[in-house]
Amino acid sequence: MSKEHLIIFDTTLRDGEQSPGASMTKEEKLRIARQLERMRVDVIEAGFPAASNGDFDAVRAVAEAIKDSTVAGLCRAFDKDIARALEAVKPAKSGRIHTFIATSPIHMEKKLRMAPDDVLLAAQHAVRFARNGIDDVEFSCEDAGRSDLDFLCRIIEAVIKEGASTINIPDTVGYNVPEQYANRIHQLRERIPNSDKVIWSVHCHNDLGLAVANSLAAVMAGARQVECTINGLGERAGNAALEEIVMAVHTRQDVFPCVTRIDTTQIVAASKMVSSITGFPVQPNKAIVGANAFAHESGIHQDGVLKHRETYEIMRAEDVGWNANKLVLGKHSGRTAFKARLKELGIEVEGEQVLNAAFTRFKELADKKHEIFDEDLHALMSDEMVLTDDEHYTLVSSMFHSETGEAPQARLTLSAGGTERHAESSGSGPVDATFKAIESVAVSGSELLLYSVNAITTGTDAQGEVTVRLAKDGRIVNGQGADTDIVVASAKAYLNALNKLCSGQEKLNPQI
């Protein structure tokens, strides 16, 4: 007997982007969406079109580009939001409207300030309105994990009658535990008369570290769609990690009554791309995609693996994309090979001018490094995509001096609004001196929340990838920079963050 299909709904571009500082440009969203399509994700939630014109444009661009996955737009249960989302996903070969309203007592009373009956009417109207424009409508009960079961049954039965085809039961605040959450899914499916007419979906947050466990428990209880993100990226402690959900189902086919259509060999590439674009590094001991996920330090483990791999490995590293796509480029590689490799990595370069600039930077990097790996190309192109935007600050030149017993010095030339400015400062270290020199020009008044350095590849010639998180007036942004010189990478990251602050782009971030 063939197994049922488990739909993988990826919300990296929407819920993942709600991580503080993780906002993406349209081009970055397109790169990730193409990788998700390559991985054969069933549904890609591209964003929240009503949040801003930029998010609308990004969702529409993804809808135009993606052909083999359904593209969803999120919207609150308002006509204006739904109409905006319908317009954004209109070009999609397969589009979906995902609308939601809060259903827990605390959310209805304190946030919505609506009576339950009014929430019920709003939900019915929202689904009806959406169905007038599109066939595929998903409805979510925000904070379902803390909602009254009887009220959930009422509202879900009503929206199914209005034409919702997917019902999502989010554990919005990560409050549930697996047995409790699975029981809720089971009870809803049992008690609602028309429950067999829809796909049951789950969306779990990781506040107690239970997002994946809750999601998988729900699958065992009959859910056939899981909403998740690459690397578990998302609001607060994040979401259920796509790679962990997929590989659990893939590895334990003796337990799960369903299968996914995911090409698992694309998982590591997706993880690295999302990490590079958002500036959120993957912890070394992260399941599936962490650098140590398939490493064996213990002599006993090493001996066992050498004798028979399955003594200590339940998955093959190759099956999730480790050691794949290791074509190495170098300074003798030509423009054609460079362009072809970018395309294989899902990086689309628009226009000869951008390609030429990227190739020039690739050659500069190749003069510094003997071998260029895929990770280097992701970092290089992330930098290049940033440079193509309208930037207020750019680094023109730099000089650093650090000597034992002397205060480190940084001398920079910056372009600020098209005018070159010179800056000089000392600090407790070269990076501190660099940031102070930049601030002497920018005078941003921002607060440095995070400074993080990661080596992109191995070796002393590896590029360093720096993430800088700045906060100002309630806005939080991440800046990224990469270079073989870690101080230069730090300067690039700080300037990238400042440029995001200067852009003034605002977003609404509904939380489900």
QUIBELJO-V121390 format. One record per helix or strand of 3 or more residues. SS is the DSSP state (alpha for helix, beta for strand). FROM is the first residue (numbers start at 1). TO is the last residue. If there is no record, write none. Layout:
BEGIN
SS,FROM,TO  SS,FROM,TO
END
This chain:
BEGIN
beta,7,10  alpha,16,18  alpha,26,38  beta,43,47  alpha,53,65  beta,70,76  alpha,79,89  beta,95,102  alpha,105,112  alpha,116,131  beta,137,142  alpha,144,146  alpha,149,161  beta,166,171  alpha,178,191  alpha,195,197  beta,199,205  alpha,211,220  beta,225,229  alpha,230,232  alpha,242,251  alpha,264,278  alpha,299,307  alpha,309,311  alpha,317,320  alpha,335,344  alpha,352,368  alpha,374,387  beta,393,401  beta,408,416  beta,419,427  alpha,430,442  beta,447,455  beta,464,472  beta,475,483  alpha,486,503
END
